[in-house]
Amino acid sequence: MDGDLLQRFDEHITGKGYANRSEALRDLVRADLVDAHLQRDGLAVATLTLVYDHHVRELSEKLTDMQHELGEHVVSTLHVHLDHDHCLEVIVLRGPAGLIQTAADRLLATKGVEHGRLVATALPGHTHHHDDRQHQGTR
């Protein structure tokens, strides 16, 4: 590896609190394997964070109905009143990565949702090379 690149990497990981290069490389490899798993529509767990204006007509009901349509893929929700006009909702999802992404896109595109973000990772123990579809019915 180029010396300058290695030095910049070492400075970067030191700033993040890594004790050594091996730990940082291990985490980079894991992150890449998780990304590949999600690209293959593997099983995932995710949080979807929404900030929305609760004065928008029937928005809360629409968001709730959309979550009910997802059934067992919605594990839990947290609802927080931020101020007079805004609510924050965190939705924990579990299932095939594609289904989670589609659901998140739909929820985020709902009129009245002002901001949001999906953070997904592989369902623990599911990043190896077996055919993930065989496990989708056994959650």
Steps between C-alpha positions, in 0.01 A plus 500: 500500500621851421676652802302826489170313481599278790602800711170676430311182586691461828423862594136450412455184706693645793255791500214252511650326802634179346784344696656352186470460125377139524186602690422769243554261208276240666220758527547610139474140380187441711340818368570394142351154562190659652463731199528204264243309707253788483555535123404132462173573688617306803330511836543832671411698808458876472387818665298752307494845658228744389442861596159627398247777549219347700261774385491352149154354461478127574879457479530308829226263387665449160836420659337258744303329221817459294675340795207263557523393135860390570377262770773302671771704327435786745663395825447816705435872478592798714302822476633828641334843504780741403309826520154643434516406132741209460526136595787257468429136436754219503383176342698179547464270198611144431482300176639486147711808425304583184168495683640724773640748247173513307300553820739773614482678164120493515486632858757772430310615190174547693375861492584668831815300572767768506812292549609147567767241462523123476794324665517129419738220580506125452297298742766360736626162387371540143795639302648169390447354153194276539185578302325759719162433340474168683490690833252772411204294612662401829540827689 
